[in-house]
Amino acid sequence: FEKEGADDDYEEEYNSDGENYRRQSMNQEDKDLVTQALSHSFVDEFKFDEQKQRWCVVTFMYIQSSLQLDVKMLLERTIRSAVIHQVKGISQAFLSEEKEE
């Protein structure tokens, strides 16, 4: 797999078999991200742009006998639990939208 515009020096690869590359040089936040991603039994592989944090690739693995795979539900559940950006000390936020007249 080659990601267009991705520099091989910056691509990090981790999979559920415990294979990892350059993990020792990662900061704790990135290590936590990898650990969280691979904690799900259906995540087989996790790759991301460690330097610029602009993309990630997650490979899911399911038993073929599972004929009904609701990908939409899986993505919605994952999105709800994902943290895109977090500021320490802030645990809640409110969104106020103004109605256009």
MOPAC internal coordinates of N, CA, C and O (Angstrom, degrees):
PM7 1SCF
backbone

  N    0.0000 0     0.00 0     0.00 0    0    0    0
  C    1.4499 1     0.00 0     0.00 0    1    0    0
  C    1.5101 1   109.13 1     0.00 0    2    1    0
  O    1.2310 1   120.04 1   -55.34 1    3    2    1
  N    1.3013 1   117.53 1   124.66 1    3    2    1
  C    1.4570 1   122.36 1   176.91 1    5    3    2
  C    1.5114 1   108.31 1  -120.35 1    6    5    3
  O    1.2310 1   119.99 1   -56.97 1    7    6    5
  N    1.2918 1   117.63 1   123.03 1    7    6    5
  C    1.4626 1   122.99 1   176.53 1    9    7    6
  C    1.5154 1   107.43 1   -89.26 1   10    9    7
  O    1.2310 1   120.32 1   -54.48 1   11   10    9
  N    1.3459 1   116.99 1   125.52 1   11   10    9
  C    1.4517 1   120.55 1  -179.86 1   13   11   10
  C    1.5159 1   109.66 1   -58.77 1   14   13   11
  O    1.2310 1   121.11 1   -46.47 1   15   14   13
  N    1.3120 1   115.47 1   133.53 1   15   14   13
  C    1.4517 1   120.45 1   176.90 1   17   15   14
  C    1.5154 1   113.95 1    78.89 1   18   17   15
  O    1.2310 1   120.15 1   177.93 1   19   18   17
  N    1.3079 1   117.32 1    -2.07 1   19   18   17
  C    1.4664 1   119.96 1  -179.61 1   21   19   18
  C    1.5158 1   109.13 1   -87.80 1   22   21   19
  O    1.2310 1   120.69 1   -47.69 1   23   22   21
  N    1.2816 1   116.29 1   132.31 1   23   22   21
  C    1.4580 1   122.33 1   177.32 1   25   23   22
  C    1.5169 1   107.84 1   -87.85 1   26   25   23
  O    1.2310 1   120.11 1   -52.89 1   27   26   25
  N    1.3387 1   117.40 1   127.11 1   27   26   25
  C    1.4635 1   121.02 1  -178.31 1   29   27   26
  C    1.5162 1   112.54 1   -55.36 1   30   29   27
  O    1.2310 1   120.25 1   151.03 1   31   30   29
  N    1.3351 1   117.14 1   -28.97 1   31   30   29
  C    1.4594 1   119.96 1   179.67 1   33   31   30
  C    1.5187 1   111.71 1   -65.21 1   34   33   31
  O    1.2310 1   119.86 1   155.80 1   35   34   33
  N    1.3270 1   117.87 1   -24.20 1   35   34   33
  C    1.4496 1   121.34 1  -175.19 1   37   35   34
  C    1.5155 1   113.37 1  -103.30 1   38   37   35
  O    1.2310 1   119.86 1   169.27 1   39   38   37
  N    1.3123 1   117.88 1   -10.73 1   39   38   37
  C    1.4593 1   119.99 1  -178.76 1   41   39   38
  C    1.5197 1   109.53 1   -79.28 1   42   41   39
  O    1.2310 1   121.09 1   -52.78 1   43   42   41
  N    1.3105 1   115.51 1   127.22 1   43   42   41
  C    1.4551 1   121.08 1   178.89 1   45   43   42
  C    1.5171 1   107.77 1  -110.80 1   46   45   43
  O    1.2310 1   119.81 1   -38.16 1   47   46   45
  N    1.3159 1   117.97 1   141.84 1   47   46   45
  C    1.4520 1   122.51 1  -175.97 1   49   47   46
  C    1.5179 1   109.65 1  -129.73 1   50   49   47
  O    1.2310 1   120.92 1   -48.12 1   51   50   49
  N    1.3209 1   115.85 1   131.88 1   51   50   49
  C    1.4561 1   121.38 1   178.97 1   53   51   50
  C    1.5158 1   107.38 1  -141.15 1   54   53   51
  O    1.2310 1   119.88 1   -39.22 1   55   54   53
  N    1.3147 1   117.83 1   140.78 1   55   54   53
  C    1.4514 1   119.29 1   174.76 1   57   55   54
  C    1.5135 1   110.47 1  -138.74 1   58   57   55
  O    1.2310 1   120.87 1   -10.70 1   59   58   57
  N    1.3303 1   115.94 1   169.30 1   59   58   57
  C    1.4567 1   122.03 1  -172.72 1   61   59   58
  C    1.5248 1   113.12 1   -68.45 1   62   61   59
  O    1.2310 1   119.98 1   166.26 1   63   62   61
  N    1.3202 1   117.65 1   -13.74 1   63   62   61
  C    1.4640 1   120.44 1   177.68 1   65   63   62
  C    1.5217 1   111.88 1   -79.68 1   66   65   63
  O    1.2310 1   120.41 1  -177.93 1   67   66   65
  N    1.3247 1   116.83 1     2.07 1   67   66   65
  C    1.4551 1   120.44 1   178.41 1   69   67   66
  C    1.5120 1   113.79 1    89.57 1   70   69   67
  O    1.2310 1   120.24 1  -177.09 1   71   70   69
  N    1.3307 1   117.14 1     2.91 1   71   70   69
  C    1.4550 1   119.29 1   177.54 1   73   71   70
  C    1.5228 1   108.08 1   -74.76 1   74   73   71
  O    1.2310 1   120.29 1   -48.97 1   75   74   73
  N    1.3008 1   117.06 1   131.03 1   75   74   73
  C    1.4529 1   119.72 1   173.95 1   77   75   74
  C    1.5162 1   108.78 1  -149.63 1   78   77   75
  O    1.2310 1   121.12 1   -23.33 1   79   78   77
  N    1.3186 1   115.46 1   156.67 1   79   78   77
  C    1.4478 1   121.73 1  -176.28 1   81   79   78
  C    1.5268 1   108.49 1  -126.85 1   82   81   79
  O    1.2310 1   120.26 1   -51.37 1   83   82   81
  N    1.3326 1   117.10 1   128.63 1   83   82   81
  C    1.4598 1   123.81 1   176.67 1   85   83   82
  C    1.5226 1   113.04 1    59.68 1   86   85   83
  O    1.2310 1   119.35 1  -156.04 1   87   86   85
  N    1.3098 1   118.84 1    23.96 1   87   86   85
  C    1.4627 1   120.53 1  -178.32 1   89   87   86
  C    1.5305 1   111.56 1   -65.63 1   90   89   87
  O    1.2310 1   120.22 1   150.70 1   91   90   89
  N    1.3215 1   117.19 1   -29.30 1   91   90   89
  C    1.4540 1   120.39 1  -178.75 1   93   91   90
  C    1.5258 1   111.47 1   -61.39 1   94   93   91
  O    1.2310 1   119.81 1   148.40 1   95   94   93
  N    1.3267 1   117.97 1   -31.60 1   95   94   93
  C    1.4626 1   121.16 1  -177.14 1   97   95   94
  C    1.5265 1   112.94 1   -85.50 1   98   97   95
  O    1.2310 1   119.94 1   178.13 1   99   98   97
  N    1.3300 1   117.72 1    -1.87 1   99   98   97
  C    1.4629 1   121.12 1  -178.03 1  101   99   98
  C    1.5208 1   111.15 1   -76.96 1  102  101   99
  O    1.2310 1   120.81 1   -29.13 1  103  102  101
  N    1.3374 1   116.06 1   150.87 1  103  102  101
  C    1.4534 1   118.99 1   173.83 1  105  103  102
  C    1.5336 1   109.02 1   -78.39 1  106  105  103
  O    1.2310 1   120.11 1   -12.74 1  107  106  105
  N    1.3146 1   117.40 1   167.26 1  107  106  105
  C    1.4633 1   121.64 1  -174.42 1  109  107  106
  C    1.5284 1   112.09 1   -62.11 1  110  109  107
  O    1.2310 1   120.03 1   143.43 1  111  110  109
  N    1.3283 1   117.55 1   -36.57 1  111  110  109
  C    1.4652 1   121.29 1  -179.84 1  113  111  110
  C    1.5271 1   111.05 1   -62.15 1  114  113  111
  O    1.2310 1   120.17 1   137.45 1  115  114  113
  N    1.3298 1   117.27 1   -42.55 1  115  114  113
  C    1.4617 1   121.13 1   178.50 1  117  115  114
  C    1.5237 1   111.17 1   -68.90 1  118  117  115
  O    1.2310 1   120.29 1   141.53 1  119  118  117
  N    1.3345 1   117.05 1   -38.47 1  119  118  117
  C    1.4640 1   120.32 1   176.54 1  121  119  118
  C    1.5241 1   110.64 1   -61.67 1  122  121  119
  O    1.2310 1   120.47 1   139.05 1  123  122  121
  N    1.3460 1   116.71 1   -40.95 1  123  122  121
  C    1.4664 1   120.77 1   178.09 1  125  123  122
  C    1.5272 1   110.96 1   -63.89 1  126  125  123
  O    1.2310 1   120.40 1   141.43 1  127  126  125
  N    1.3369 1   116.84 1   -38.57 1  127  126  125
  C    1.4613 1   121.79 1   178.28 1  129  127  126
  C    1.5223 1   110.72 1   -61.36 1  130  129  127
  O    1.2310 1   120.62 1   133.67 1  131  130  129
  N    1.3183 1   116.42 1   -46.33 1  131  130  129
  C    1.4623 1   121.58 1   179.44 1  133  131  130
  C    1.5237 1   110.30 1   -63.56 1  134  133  131
  O    1.2310 1   120.38 1   134.32 1  135  134  133
  N    1.3180 1   116.87 1   -45.68 1  135  134  133
  C    1.4629 1   121.47 1   179.78 1  137  135  134
  C    1.5218 1   110.91 1   -59.83 1  138  137  135
  O    1.2310 1   120.22 1   135.90 1  139  138  137
  N    1.3284 1   117.18 1   -44.10 1  139  138  137
  C    1.4639 1   121.42 1   179.87 1  141  139  138
  C    1.5275 1   110.82 1   -64.43 1  142  141  139
  O    1.2310 1   120.23 1   135.82 1  143  142  141
  N    1.3179 1   117.17 1   -44.18 1  143  142  141
  C    1.4654 1   120.53 1  -179.01 1  145  143  142
  C    1.5199 1   111.40 1   -62.96 1  146  145  143
  O    1.2310 1   120.21 1   137.21 1  147  146  145
  N    1.3252 1   117.21 1   -42.79 1  147  146  145
  C    1.4614 1   120.84 1  -176.79 1  149  147  146
  C    1.5236 1   113.37 1   -83.57 1  150  149  147
  O    1.2310 1   119.93 1   177.93 1  151  150  149
  N    1.3297 1   117.74 1    -2.07 1  151  150  149
  C    1.4632 1   120.37 1   179.91 1  153  151  150
  C    1.5290 1   112.34 1   -74.28 1  154  153  151
  O    1.2310 1   120.15 1   164.46 1  155  154  153
  N    1.3178 1   117.32 1   -15.54 1  155  154  153
  C    1.4602 1   121.71 1   178.89 1  157  155  154
  C    1.5297 1   109.12 1   -87.32 1  158  157  155
  O    1.2310 1   120.40 1   -47.37 1  159  158  157
  N    1.3088 1   116.84 1   132.63 1  159  158  157
  C    1.4651 1   121.15 1  -175.94 1  161  159  158
  C    1.5293 1   112.75 1   -63.56 1  162  161  159
  O    1.2310 1   120.03 1   155.34 1  163  162  161
  N    1.3153 1   117.55 1   -24.66 1  163  162  161
  C    1.4612 1   120.80 1  -177.44 1  165  163  162
  C    1.5277 1   112.82 1   -88.59 1  166  165  163
  O    1.2310 1   119.13 1   175.62 1  167  166  165
  N    1.3282 1   119.26 1    -4.38 1  167  166  165
  C    1.4619 1   121.85 1   177.27 1  169  167  166
  C    1.5216 1   108.18 1   -90.97 1  170  169  167
  O    1.2310 1   121.16 1   -63.71 1  171  170  169
  N    1.3271 1   115.38 1   116.29 1  171  170  169
  C    1.4609 1   121.32 1  -177.76 1  173  171  170
  C    1.5195 1   111.90 1   -92.88 1  174  173  171
  O    1.2310 1   120.67 1   144.95 1  175  174  173
  N    1.3282 1   116.32 1   -35.05 1  175  174  173
  C    1.4576 1   119.81 1  -175.06 1  177  175  174
  C    1.5230 1   109.43 1  -150.12 1  178  177  175
  O    1.2310 1   120.56 1   -32.88 1  179  178  177
  N    1.3185 1   116.53 1   147.12 1  179  178  177
  C    1.4623 1   122.33 1  -179.54 1  181  179  178
  C    1.5198 1   108.80 1  -139.04 1  182  181  179
  O    1.2310 1   120.57 1   -55.71 1  183  182  181
  N    1.3300 1   116.52 1   124.29 1  183  182  181
  C    1.4644 1   122.52 1   178.40 1  185  183  182
  C    1.5227 1   107.59 1  -127.76 1  186  185  183
  O    1.2310 1   120.49 1   -34.48 1  187  186  185
  N    1.3263 1   116.67 1   145.52 1  187  186  185
  C    1.4526 1   118.54 1   175.86 1  189  187  186
  C    1.5171 1   111.07 1  -156.22 1  190  189  187
  O    1.2310 1   121.25 1   -17.29 1  191  190  189
  N    1.3151 1   115.22 1   162.71 1  191  190  189
  C    1.4561 1   123.56 1   178.48 1  193  191  190
  C    1.5219 1   107.14 1   -85.34 1  194  193  191
  O    1.2310 1   120.78 1   -82.74 1  195  194  193
  N    1.3266 1   116.11 1    97.26 1  195  194  193
  C    1.4689 1   120.91 1  -175.03 1  197  195  194
  C    1.5274 1   112.13 1   -67.29 1  198  197  195
  O    1.2310 1   120.16 1   146.48 1  199  198  197
  N    1.3160 1   117.31 1   -33.52 1  199  198  197
  C    1.4632 1   120.51 1  -175.35 1  201  199  198
  C    1.5298 1   112.91 1   -76.19 1  202  201  199
  O    1.2310 1   120.25 1   129.85 1  203  202  201
  N    1.3387 1   117.13 1   -50.15 1  203  202  201
  C    1.4671 1   120.57 1  -174.69 1  205  203  202
  C    1.5225 1   113.10 1  -104.55 1  206  205  203
  O    1.2310 1   120.11 1   166.66 1  207  206  205
  N    1.3233 1   117.40 1   -13.34 1  207  206  205
  C    1.4664 1   123.90 1   179.83 1  209  207  206
  C    1.5322 1   111.84 1    49.94 1  210  209  207
  O    1.2310 1   121.30 1  -132.03 1  211  210  209
  N    1.3345 1   115.12 1    47.97 1  211  210  209
  C    1.4610 1   120.28 1  -179.19 1  213  211  210
  C    1.5241 1   113.20 1  -102.32 1  214  213  211
  O    1.2310 1   119.57 1   165.52 1  215  214  213
  N    1.3230 1   118.43 1   -14.48 1  215  214  213
  C    1.4630 1   119.80 1  -178.45 1  217  215  214
  C    1.5203 1   110.31 1  -155.25 1  218  217  215
  O    1.2310 1   121.89 1   -20.81 1  219  218  217
  N    1.3180 1   113.98 1   159.19 1  219  218  217
  C    1.4593 1   120.40 1   170.99 1  221  219  218
  C    1.5231 1   108.24 1  -147.91 1  222  221  219
  O    1.2310 1   121.04 1   -23.85 1  223  222  221
  N    1.3083 1   115.62 1   156.15 1  223  222  221
  C    1.4585 1   122.37 1   177.36 1  225  223  222
  C    1.5213 1   106.90 1  -128.80 1  226  225  223
  O    1.2310 1   120.99 1   -54.05 1  227  226  225
  N    1.3258 1   115.71 1   125.95 1  227  226  225
  C    1.4561 1   121.27 1   178.64 1  229  227  226
  C    1.5200 1   107.39 1  -117.80 1  230  229  227
  O    1.2310 1   120.23 1   -52.41 1  231  230  229
  N    1.3250 1   117.17 1   127.59 1  231  230  229
  C    1.4583 1   122.36 1   177.52 1  233  231  230
  C    1.5201 1   108.28 1  -104.24 1  234  233  231
  O    1.2310 1   120.87 1   -59.31 1  235  234  233
  N    1.3318 1   115.94 1   120.69 1  235  234  233
  C    1.4633 1   122.06 1   179.25 1  237  235  234
  C    1.5191 1   109.53 1   -95.47 1  238  237  235
  O    1.2310 1   119.91 1   -34.14 1  239  238  237
  N    1.3196 1   117.77 1   145.86 1  239  238  237
  C    1.4529 1   122.04 1   177.88 1  241  239  238
  C    1.5295 1   108.50 1  -131.02 1  242  241  239
  O    1.2310 1   121.13 1   -53.86 1  243  242  241
  N    1.3309 1   115.44 1   126.14 1  243  242  241
  C    1.4585 1   121.45 1   179.46 1  245  243  242
  C    1.5171 1   109.68 1  -130.28 1  246  245  243
  O    1.2310 1   120.76 1   -26.14 1  247  246  245
  N    1.3052 1   116.15 1   153.86 1  247  246  245
  C    1.4578 1   121.83 1   175.67 1  249  247  246
  C    1.5207 1   107.77 1   -68.91 1  250  249  247
  O    1.2310 1   120.54 1   -44.94 1  251  250  249
  N    1.3116 1   116.57 1   135.06 1  251  250  249
  C    1.4555 1   121.07 1  -175.23 1  253  251  250
  C    1.5281 1   112.48 1   -63.18 1  254  253  251
  O    1.2310 1   119.60 1   154.75 1  255  254  253
  N    1.3117 1   118.37 1   -25.25 1  255  254  253
  C    1.4634 1   120.47 1  -179.94 1  257  255  254
  C    1.5236 1   112.35 1   -69.90 1  258  257  255
  O    1.2310 1   120.25 1   167.49 1  259  258  257
  N    1.3397 1   117.12 1   -12.51 1  259  258  257
  C    1.4658 1   120.66 1   176.20 1  261  259  258
  C    1.5233 1   107.76 1   -78.30 1  262  261  259
  O    1.2310 1   120.78 1   -91.87 1  263  262  261
  N    1.3095 1   116.11 1    88.13 1  263  262  261
  C    1.4617 1   120.60 1  -173.65 1  265  263  262
  C    1.5175 1   112.77 1   -71.28 1  266  265  263
  O    1.2310 1   119.96 1   146.37 1  267  266  265
  N    1.3169 1   117.68 1   -33.63 1  267  266  265
  C    1.4533 1   121.37 1  -177.68 1  269  267  266
  C    1.5283 1   109.88 1  -101.62 1  270  269  267
  O    1.2310 1   120.19 1   -82.27 1  271  270  269
  N    1.2976 1   117.25 1    97.73 1  271  270  269
  C    1.4554 1   121.98 1   178.17 1  273  271  270
  C    1.5238 1   107.96 1  -110.79 1  274  273  271
  O    1.2310 1   120.67 1   -68.60 1  275  274  273
  N    1.3161 1   116.33 1   111.40 1  275  274  273
  C    1.4541 1   121.73 1  -179.00 1  277  275  274
  C    1.5290 1   108.84 1   -89.40 1  278  277  275
  O    1.2310 1   120.72 1   -92.68 1  279  278  277
  N    1.3223 1   116.22 1    87.32 1  279  278  277
  C    1.4578 1   121.90 1  -176.60 1  281  279  278
  C    1.5247 1   110.59 1   -65.28 1  282  281  279
  O    1.2310 1   120.12 1   142.01 1  283  282  281
  N    1.3269 1   117.38 1   -37.99 1  283  282  281
  C    1.4624 1   120.47 1   179.82 1  285  283  282
  C    1.5233 1   110.54 1   -59.99 1  286  285  283
  O    1.2310 1   120.02 1   133.19 1  287  286  285
  N    1.3267 1   117.56 1   -46.81 1  287  286  285
  C    1.4615 1   121.52 1   179.39 1  289  287  286
  C    1.5231 1   110.41 1   -63.32 1  290  289  287
  O    1.2310 1   120.22 1   138.28 1  291  290  289
  N    1.3192 1   117.19 1   -41.72 1  291  290  289
  C    1.4576 1   121.94 1   179.73 1  293  291  290
  C    1.5281 1   110.81 1   -61.66 1  294  293  291
  O    1.2310 1   120.47 1   133.89 1  295  294  293
  N    1.3199 1   116.70 1   -46.11 1  295  294  293
  C    1.4615 1   120.57 1   179.21 1  297  295  294
  C    1.5206 1   111.79 1   -65.41 1  298  297  295
  O    1.2310 1   120.06 1   137.19 1  299  298  297
  N    1.3382 1   117.48 1   -42.81 1  299  298  297
  C    1.4658 1   120.37 1   179.36 1  301  299  298
  C    1.5213 1   111.28 1   -61.65 1  302  301  299
  O    1.2310 1   120.03 1   137.72 1  303  302  301
  N    1.3280 1   117.54 1   -42.28 1  303  302  301
  C    1.4665 1   121.40 1   179.44 1  305  303  302
  C    1.5337 1   110.19 1   -65.74 1  306  305  303
  O    1.2310 1   120.47 1   138.99 1  307  306  305
  N    1.3092 1   116.71 1   -41.01 1  307  306  305
  C    1.4628 1   120.76 1   179.65 1  309  307  306
  C    1.5205 1   111.03 1   -67.18 1  310  309  307
  O    1.2310 1   120.46 1   138.28 1  311  310  309
  N    1.3284 1   116.72 1   -41.72 1  311  310  309
  C    1.4651 1   120.99 1   179.73 1  313  311  310
  C    1.5230 1   110.67 1   -62.73 1  314  313  311
  O    1.2310 1   120.19 1   138.25 1  315  314  313
  N    1.3372 1   117.23 1   -41.75 1  315  314  313
  C    1.4688 1   120.42 1   179.91 1  317  315  314
  C    1.5242 1   112.19 1   -61.94 1  318  317  315
  O    1.2310 1   120.12 1   149.61 1  319  318  317
  N    1.3202 1   117.37 1   -30.39 1  319  318  317
  C    1.4654 1   120.04 1  -177.40 1  321  319  318
  C    1.5274 1   112.96 1   -96.28 1  322  321  319
  O    1.2310 1   120.10 1   177.57 1  323  322  321
  N    1.3221 1   117.42 1    -2.43 1  323  322  321
  C    1.4647 1   120.65 1  -177.82 1  325  323  322
  C    1.5261 1   111.04 1   -82.25 1  326  325  323
  O    1.2310 1   120.77 1   -36.48 1  327  326  325
  N    1.3075 1   116.14 1   143.52 1  327  326  325
  C    1.4580 1   122.27 1   174.96 1  329  327  326
  C    1.5237 1   106.98 1  -110.93 1  330  329  327
  O    1.2310 1   120.75 1   -65.73 1  331  330  329
  N    1.3257 1   116.16 1   114.27 1  331  330  329
  C    1.4591 1   120.98 1  -179.52 1  333  331  330
  C    1.5288 1   110.28 1   -81.90 1  334  333  331
  O    1.2310 1   120.67 1   134.98 1  335  334  333
  N    1.3195 1   116.32 1   -45.02 1  335  334  333
  C    1.4644 1   121.72 1   178.66 1  337  335  334
  C    1.5137 1   107.56 1  -148.54 1  338  337  335
  O    1.2310 1   120.36 1   -42.16 1  339  338  337
  N    1.3136 1   116.91 1   137.84 1  339  338  337
  C    1.4555 1   120.41 1  -176.84 1  341  339  338
  C    1.5187 1   109.47 1  -135.72 1  342  341  339
  O    1.2310 1   121.02 1   -45.05 1  343  342  341
  N    1.3343 1   115.66 1   134.95 1  343  342  341
  C    1.4557 1   121.85 1   175.74 1  345  343  342
  C    1.5159 1   107.07 1  -108.76 1  346  345  343
  O    1.2310 1   120.31 1   -54.45 1  347  346  345
  N    1.3316 1   117.02 1   125.55 1  347  346  345
  C    1.4604 1   120.96 1  -178.52 1  349  347  346
  C    1.5247 1   110.27 1   -58.95 1  350  349  347
  O    1.2310 1   120.99 1   -41.98 1  351  350  349
  N    1.3366 1   115.72 1   138.02 1  351  350  349
  C    1.4603 1   121.31 1   177.79 1  353  351  350
  C    1.5199 1   113.88 1    91.77 1  354  353  351
  O    1.2310 1   119.62 1   165.97 1  355  354  353
  N    1.3284 1   118.33 1   -14.03 1  355  354  353
  C    1.4653 1   121.16 1   178.09 1  357  355  354
  C    1.5177 1   107.38 1  -105.61 1  358  357  355
  O    1.2310 1   120.96 1   -63.93 1  359  358  357
  N    1.3380 1   115.76 1   116.07 1  359  358  357
  C    1.4596 1   119.30 1  -177.27 1  361  359  358
  C    1.5215 1   112.72 1  -107.03 1  362  361  359
  O    1.2310 1   119.93 1   164.12 1  363  362  361
  N    1.3359 1   117.73 1   -15.88 1  363  362  361
  C    1.4558 1   120.91 1   179.36 1  365  363  362
  C    1.5212 1   109.66 1  -142.64 1  366  365  363
  O    1.2310 1   121.31 1   -23.06 1  367  366  365
  N    1.3243 1   115.10 1   156.94 1  367  366  365
  C    1.4582 1   120.86 1   176.60 1  369  367  366
  C    1.5188 1   108.62 1  -145.96 1  370  369  367
  O    1.2310 1   120.58 1   -23.96 1  371  370  369
  N    1.3150 1   116.49 1   156.04 1  371  370  369
  C    1.4537 1   121.83 1   178.54 1  373  371  370
  C    1.5185 1   108.61 1  -121.17 1  374  373  371
  O    1.2310 1   120.69 1   -38.06 1  375  374  373
  N    1.3155 1   116.29 1   141.94 1  375  374  373
  C    1.4539 1   121.89 1   178.46 1  377  375  374
  C    1.5152 1   107.90 1  -108.83 1  378  377  375
  O    1.2310 1   120.71 1   -57.12 1  379  378  377
  N    1.3047 1   116.25 1   122.88 1  379  378  377
  C    1.4585 1   121.43 1   179.35 1  381  379  378
  C    1.5211 1   107.80 1  -115.18 1  382  381  379
  O    1.2310 1   120.94 1   -65.22 1  383  382  381
  N    1.3221 1   115.81 1   114.78 1  383  382  381
  C    1.4594 1   120.30 1  -179.59 1  385  383  382
  C    1.5192 1   109.40 1  -106.64 1  386  385  383
  O    1.2310 1   120.83 1   -47.97 1  387  386  385
  N    1.3198 1   116.01 1   132.03 1  387  386  385
  C    1.4537 1   120.61 1   177.85 1  389  387  386
  C    1.5207 1   108.95 1   -89.58 1  390  389  387
  O    1.2310 1   121.16 1   -43.38 1  391  390  389
  N    1.3268 1   115.39 1   136.62 1  391  390  389
  C    1.4624 1   120.04 1   178.10 1  393  391  390
  C    1.5196 1   109.32 1   -83.06 1  394  393  391
  O    1.2310 1   121.48 1   -45.16 1  395  394  393
  N    1.3332 1   114.77 1   134.84 1  395  394  393
  C    1.4592 1   119.33 1   177.11 1  397  395  394
  C    1.5148 1   108.88 1   -79.44 1  398  397  395
  O    1.2310 1   120.82 1   -41.51 1  399  398  397
  N    1.3238 1   116.04 1   138.49 1  399  398  397
  C    1.4721 1   119.68 1  -179.10 1  401  399  398
  C    1.4905 1   111.49 1  -100.15 1  402  401  399
  O    1.2310 1   120.10 1   180.00 1  403  402  401

